[in-house]
Amino acid sequence: MRFTLALFMALFMVGCAKSPQQVPFQAQISTGGVQSSGESISLAIKDLRQSEVLGSRGGVYEGTSLITLQKGAIKDIEAFIKGRLEQAGFVFAEDIAANWSIKLDDLSYDVEKMSSVKEKVTVQCRMSIVITKGHSTFENSYSATSSEEVIGLATESKNVEIINRALNAKLQSMLKDDEITRFMNE
């Protein structure tokens, strides 16, 4: 009897523990957005978050179930944005007309207990952009919140989906900002 009880408790505790999760960036942006007539630009993406940890997946061992972006995710975001800007007609060259600086200011993950079986996962994302062209500067910030109710703890694939939904929403609004096109065409 003791062995069965000990085995049950061990399996229960393993079921409650969640290991850390590293979330990859997965681009999900539709076409369209800022347009260029061949302006040459430079691009830099900076991660200005206070911590690499987005939040905790929850569970009994909350401190060991931390969520972070996968190593290299910022470079993946930069490569994706560069590709989209090239498709829009921008040229990356040494003789540049404008410097683009995009910053990931905040990306956070929070779990709120709704009931004994339901939780609400909320991801907040804030990005900003500074474009300098000659003596002019364009600045804007973009923020999004993505929430979803889940039964039990969110699965790894659900976390990837929710986090990427917030990231992509901000990239989408940035890359479709008509003010950027107007600024670049001045």
C-alpha positions as CSV (number, residue, x, y, z in Angstrom):
1,M,0.0,0.0,0.0
2,R,2.8,2.4,0.9
3,F,4.5,1.7,-2.4
4,T,1.3,2.4,-4.4
5,L,0.7,5.6,-2.5
6,A,4.4,6.7,-3.0
7,L,4.2,5.9,-6.7
8,F,0.9,7.8,-7.1
9,M,2.4,10.9,-5.3
10,A,5.5,10.8,-7.4
11,L,3.4,10.6,-10.6
12,F,1.2,13.4,-9.3
13,M,4.2,15.7,-8.6
14,V,5.8,15.0,-12.0
15,G,2.4,15.9,-13.6
16,C,2.3,19.2,-11.7
17,A,5.9,20.2,-12.6
18,K,6.5,22.0,-15.9
19,S,10.0,22.4,-17.3
20,P,11.2,25.7,-18.8
21,Q,10.1,26.5,-22.3
22,Q,12.0,28.4,-25.0
23,V,9.6,29.9,-27.6
24,P,10.7,30.2,-31.2
25,F,9.7,33.2,-33.4
26,Q,7.2,32.1,-36.1
27,A,6.3,34.7,-38.6
28,Q,2.6,34.9,-39.4
29,I,2.2,38.3,-41.1
30,S,0.2,38.9,-44.3
31,T,1.5,40.7,-47.2
32,G,1.2,44.4,-47.8
33,G,2.5,47.3,-45.7
34,V,5.1,50.0,-46.1
35,Q,6.3,50.6,-49.6
36,S,9.5,52.0,-51.0
37,S,10.7,53.3,-54.3
38,G,14.2,51.9,-53.7
39,E,15.4,53.9,-50.7
40,S,18.6,52.5,-49.1
41,I,18.3,51.8,-45.4
42,S,20.0,50.2,-42.5
43,L,18.2,48.1,-39.9
44,A,19.0,47.2,-36.3
45,I,16.8,45.2,-33.9
46,K,17.4,45.7,-30.2
47,D,16.1,43.7,-27.3
48,L,15.5,46.2,-24.5
49,R,13.5,44.0,-22.1
50,Q,14.5,44.1,-18.5
51,S,14.7,40.3,-18.3
52,E,14.8,37.5,-20.8
53,V,12.1,35.7,-18.8
54,L,8.6,36.4,-20.1
55,G,6.9,34.7,-17.2
56,S,6.1,31.3,-15.7
57,R,3.9,28.5,-17.1
58,G,2.6,28.0,-13.6
59,G,2.2,24.7,-11.7
60,V,3.5,23.5,-8.4
61,Y,7.1,24.4,-9.2
62,E,6.5,27.8,-10.8
63,G,10.1,28.9,-10.4
64,T,11.3,26.2,-12.7
65,S,8.7,26.6,-15.4
66,L,10.0,29.8,-16.9
67,I,9.2,30.9,-20.4
68,T,11.9,32.7,-22.6
69,L,12.3,33.4,-26.3
70,Q,14.4,30.8,-28.0
71,K,18.0,31.7,-28.4
72,G,18.4,33.6,-31.7
73,A,14.7,34.6,-31.8
74,I,15.7,38.3,-32.1
75,K,17.9,37.5,-35.0
76,D,15.0,35.6,-36.6
77,I,12.8,38.6,-36.2
78,E,15.4,40.9,-37.7
79,A,15.9,38.5,-40.7
80,F,12.1,38.4,-41.2
81,I,11.7,42.2,-41.1
82,K,14.7,42.7,-43.4
83,G,13.1,40.2,-45.9
84,R,9.7,42.0,-45.7
85,L,11.4,45.4,-46.2
86,E,13.3,44.1,-49.2
87,Q,10.0,42.8,-50.7
88,A,8.6,46.3,-50.2
89,G,11.4,47.8,-52.3
90,F,13.9,48.9,-49.7
91,V,17.6,48.3,-50.4
92,F,20.2,47.5,-47.7
93,A,23.4,49.3,-48.8
94,E,26.4,51.1,-47.3
95,D,25.3,54.5,-48.7
96,I,22.0,54.8,-46.7
97,A,19.2,57.3,-46.8
98,A,17.6,56.2,-43.5
99,N,18.5,54.3,-40.3
100,W,15.8,52.1,-38.9
101,S,16.0,51.0,-35.2
102,I,13.4,48.7,-33.9
103,K,13.2,47.9,-30.2
104,L,11.5,45.0,-28.4
105,D,10.6,47.0,-25.3
106,D,8.5,44.4,-23.4
107,L,7.2,40.9,-23.8
108,S,5.5,39.3,-20.8
109,Y,3.5,36.2,-20.1
110,D,1.0,36.0,-17.2
111,V,-1.3,33.2,-16.0
112,E,-4.5,34.0,-14.1
113,K,-6.4,31.2,-12.4
114,M,-10.1,31.5,-13.5
115,S,-11.4,28.4,-11.7
116,S,-10.1,25.0,-10.5
117,V,-9.7,23.8,-14.1
118,K,-9.5,27.0,-16.2
119,E,-6.7,29.6,-16.6
120,K,-6.3,32.8,-18.6
121,V,-3.0,33.3,-20.4
122,T,-2.2,36.9,-21.3
123,V,0.8,38.0,-23.4
124,Q,1.7,41.6,-23.7
125,C,4.1,42.9,-26.3
126,R,5.5,46.5,-26.8
127,M,7.8,47.5,-29.6
128,S,9.0,50.9,-30.8
129,I,10.7,52.2,-33.9
130,V,12.9,55.2,-34.6
131,I,13.8,56.1,-38.2
132,T,16.3,58.8,-38.9
133,K,16.4,60.3,-42.4
134,G,18.6,63.3,-42.9
135,H,17.7,65.7,-40.1
136,S,14.2,64.2,-39.6
137,T,13.2,61.5,-37.2
138,F,10.1,59.3,-37.1
139,E,9.2,57.6,-33.8
140,N,6.3,55.4,-32.9
141,S,5.5,52.6,-30.5
142,Y,3.1,49.7,-30.9
143,S,1.6,47.5,-28.2
144,A,-0.7,44.5,-28.1
145,T,-2.2,42.1,-25.7
146,S,-3.2,38.6,-26.5
147,S,-5.3,36.5,-24.1
148,E,-6.8,33.1,-24.2
149,E,-8.6,30.9,-21.7
150,V,-7.3,27.3,-21.4
151,I,-8.3,24.2,-19.5
152,G,-5.5,23.3,-17.1
153,L,-2.0,24.6,-17.9
154,A,-1.3,25.9,-21.4
155,T,0.6,23.4,-23.5
156,E,3.9,24.2,-25.1
157,S,2.3,24.5,-28.5
158,K,-0.4,26.8,-27.1
159,N,2.2,29.0,-25.6
160,V,4.1,29.3,-28.9
161,E,0.8,30.2,-30.6
162,I,-0.2,32.9,-28.0
163,I,3.2,34.5,-27.8
164,N,3.7,34.6,-31.5
165,R,0.2,36.0,-32.0
166,A,1.2,39.0,-29.9
167,L,4.6,39.4,-31.5
168,N,3.2,39.2,-35.0
169,A,0.3,41.6,-34.2
170,K,2.9,44.3,-33.3
171,L,5.1,43.6,-36.3
172,Q,2.1,43.7,-38.5
173,S,0.9,47.0,-37.2
174,M,4.4,48.4,-37.5
175,L,5.0,47.2,-41.0
176,K,1.6,48.5,-42.1
177,D,1.9,51.9,-40.5
178,D,1.1,54.4,-43.3
179,E,2.9,57.1,-41.3
180,I,6.2,55.3,-42.0
181,T,5.5,55.3,-45.7
182,R,4.7,59.0,-45.6
183,F,7.8,59.7,-43.7
184,M,10.0,57.7,-46.0
185,N,8.4,59.5,-49.1
186,E,9.0,63.1,-47.7
